[in-house]
Amino acid sequence: MTEAERDRELRIQTEGTIEILQNSAHYNRYEATPYDVLDELFLAYPLEPGDHLVDFGCGKGRVPFYCCDRFGCSITGIDLNGRLLQEAYANLASFRRGGSKKRRGVITFEEVKAENYPIQPEQTVFYCFNPFSTEIFKSVVHGILESLEEAPRQADILLYYPTADYLEFLDEQTPFVRKEEIAIPVLVENDPDERVVIYRHE
């Protein structure tokens, strides 16, 4: 099934790669996580209805809609680009019109720089597909750690197509522990970086 067909199943439009000029060179282009990646990741790492996932650099919202549809959990999408979030809200309206019993999760979007977003005590899973520079990533992780100190809980960071700098920072400068690595069989043959690395803070 194609990406467009998968989108149509969810009543959303998230395809494509878009180069959008940002106010900062620290933020990368919009590119939705492939559905093949989401299928492999969440087969190995199923979410619970009580989980709350934060998608940093959510763009048009593919990850939030996928997770809400599949698991019924709550998701917060973070993006600083208002144009992309307008499309995410249009997708949300269409997604909800689907009327499926699977649409029970709560989806919210926030237009804010990732490093300025205050992590909430109920948030437990944090997803990134290289949305920003390592400098911004470090700020985001420090924000997560501050939240975990204030409200102790288990939390996971899921990194798709992670950079070496992201991994080195988590391995050497944080209490997060590398828990699992999930290769994407349909993609990894041509690119060994096609994987999701999961870190956990107990």
matplotlib code that plots the C-alpha trace (Angstrom):
import matplotlib.pyplot as plt

x = [0.0, 1.4, 1.9, -1.1, -3.3, -2.3, -3.1, -6.5, -7.2, -6.7, -8.5, -5.4, -2.8, 0.7, 2.8, 5.9, 9.0, 8.8, 11.6, 10.3, 12.5, 12.6, 13.8, 16.6, 19.1, 18.6, 15.4, 15.2, 12.8, 9.4, 9.4, 6.8, 8.0, 7.3, 4.4, 6.7, 8.8, 5.8, 4.5, 7.9, 8.4, 5.0, 4.9, 8.0, 7.0, 3.2, 1.8, -0.8, -4.0, -2.6, 0.6, 1.1, 3.4, 5.1, 6.1, 8.7, 8.6, 5.2, 4.6, 1.2, 0.7, 1.2, 2.7, -0.1, -2.9, -1.3, -0.8, -4.2, -5.8, -3.8, -3.6, -6.1, -3.5, -3.0, -0.5, 0.9, 2.4, 5.0, 6.1, 7.1, 5.8, 2.3, 1.7, 2.4, 0.2, -2.7, -2.5, -2.3, -5.5, -7.2, -6.1, -7.5, -10.9, -11.0, -9.6, -12.3, -15.0, -14.0, -16.2, -14.3, -14.4, -10.6, -10.5, -10.8, -7.4, -6.7, -4.6, -3.3, -0.9, 1.3, 3.0, 6.2, 9.9, 10.8, 13.3, 10.6, 7.9, 7.2, 7.1, 4.0, 4.0, 1.7, 4.0, 5.9, 7.1, 9.1, 9.5, 12.0, 12.8, 15.8, 13.7, 16.4, 20.1, 21.9, 22.0, 18.2, 18.0, 20.1, 17.8, 14.8, 16.3, 17.3, 13.7, 12.5, 14.9, 13.7, 10.2, 11.2, 12.9, 9.8, 7.4, 9.3, 8.2, 9.5, 10.0, 11.3, 12.8, 12.3, 14.8, 14.1, 17.1, 19.2, 22.4, 25.6, 25.6, 22.1, 23.2, 26.6, 24.9, 22.3, 24.9, 27.6, 25.9, 22.4, 21.0, 19.0, 19.9, 19.8, 17.1, 16.4, 17.3, 14.7, 15.9, 13.5, 13.7, 12.3, 14.7, 17.8, 19.3, 20.2, 20.8, 22.0, 20.7, 17.2, 16.4, 14.7, 16.8, 14.9, 16.3, 14.7, 14.8, 13.6]
y = [0.0, 3.4, 6.4, 8.2, 5.1, 4.9, 8.6, 8.1, 5.3, 7.8, 10.6, 12.8, 14.3, 14.2, 13.1, 14.8, 16.7, 20.4, 22.9, 25.8, 28.7, 28.9, 31.8, 29.6, 27.3, 24.9, 23.5, 21.0, 20.5, 18.8, 15.1, 12.7, 9.4, 6.6, 4.4, 1.3, 2.8, 3.4, -0.1, -1.7, 0.6, 0.2, -3.5, -3.8, -1.0, -0.9, 2.1, 1.8, 3.9, 5.6, 6.7, 10.3, 10.7, 14.0, 14.3, 17.0, 18.4, 17.0, 18.8, 17.8, 15.3, 11.8, 10.3, 11.7, 10.4, 7.0, 6.5, 7.8, 5.5, 2.4, 2.8, 5.3, 7.2, 10.9, 12.8, 16.3, 17.5, 20.3, 22.4, 26.0, 26.3, 27.7, 26.8, 23.1, 23.2, 24.7, 21.6, 19.5, 21.1, 20.5, 16.8, 16.7, 17.8, 15.2, 12.5, 13.1, 13.0, 9.4, 8.6, 5.4, 4.0, 4.0, 7.8, 8.0, 9.4, 13.1, 14.9, 18.5, 20.6, 23.4, 26.1, 26.6, 26.1, 22.7, 24.1, 26.4, 23.7, 22.8, 19.1, 18.0, 15.4, 13.0, 12.8, 9.6, 9.0, 11.5, 11.0, 12.7, 12.3, 14.6, 17.8, 20.1, 20.5, 18.7, 22.0, 22.1, 18.4, 18.8, 21.6, 19.4, 16.5, 18.7, 19.9, 16.2, 15.5, 18.5, 17.2, 13.7, 15.1, 17.1, 14.2, 10.9, 8.4, 6.1, 7.9, 6.8, 8.7, 7.2, 8.4, 7.5, 7.9, 9.2, 11.3, 10.2, 13.4, 12.6, 9.1, 10.2, 12.9, 10.5, 7.7, 9.9, 12.9, 11.7, 9.1, 7.7, 4.1, 2.6, 0.0, -1.3, -0.7, -1.5, -1.9, -1.2, -4.4, -2.8, 0.1, -0.9, -3.0, 0.2, 2.4, 1.2, 4.3, 3.3, 2.3, 3.5, 3.7, 3.7, 5.2, 4.8, 6.7, 4.5]
z = [0.0, -0.9, 1.4, -0.2, 0.3, 4.0, 4.3, 2.8, 5.3, 8.1, 6.2, 6.3, 3.9, 5.1, 2.2, 0.8, 1.8, 2.1, 2.4, 4.5, 5.5, 9.3, 11.4, 12.7, 10.9, 13.8, 12.4, 9.6, 6.6, 6.9, 6.0, 7.4, 8.9, 6.4, 7.4, 7.0, 9.8, 12.0, 11.5, 12.5, 15.4, 17.0, 16.3, 18.6, 20.9, 21.3, 23.2, 26.0, 26.0, 29.1, 27.4, 26.3, 23.3, 22.3, 18.7, 18.2, 14.7, 14.1, 10.8, 9.4, 12.1, 10.6, 13.8, 16.1, 13.8, 13.4, 17.1, 18.0, 15.5, 16.4, 20.2, 21.3, 23.4, 23.8, 21.6, 21.6, 18.4, 18.6, 15.7, 15.2, 11.7, 11.6, 8.0, 8.7, 11.8, 9.8, 7.7, 10.9, 12.2, 8.8, 9.1, 12.6, 11.5, 8.7, 11.0, 13.5, 10.8, 10.3, 13.3, 14.1, 17.6, 17.3, 17.3, 21.1, 21.9, 22.5, 19.9, 20.5, 18.6, 19.9, 17.8, 19.8, 19.6, 20.9, 23.4, 24.9, 25.3, 28.9, 29.3, 31.2, 34.0, 32.2, 29.1, 28.9, 25.3, 23.2, 19.4, 17.1, 13.4, 13.3, 13.5, 14.8, 15.5, 18.3, 20.3, 20.3, 21.0, 24.1, 25.4, 24.8, 26.6, 29.6, 29.7, 29.8, 32.6, 34.6, 34.3, 35.3, 38.4, 39.3, 38.6, 38.7, 36.1, 33.4, 30.1, 26.7, 23.8, 20.3, 17.7, 14.0, 11.7, 14.6, 14.1, 15.7, 17.8, 19.2, 20.2, 21.6, 23.8, 25.2, 25.8, 27.4, 29.0, 30.2, 32.5, 29.6, 28.7, 25.3, 25.5, 22.0, 18.3, 15.7, 12.1, 9.3, 7.1, 3.9, 4.1, 6.1, 3.2, 1.4, 4.4, 7.8, 9.4, 8.7, 12.3, 15.5, 18.7, 22.0, 25.2, 28.6, 31.9, 34.7]

ax = plt.figure().add_subplot(projection="3d")
ax.plot(x, y, z, "-o")
ax.set_aspect("equal")
plt.show()
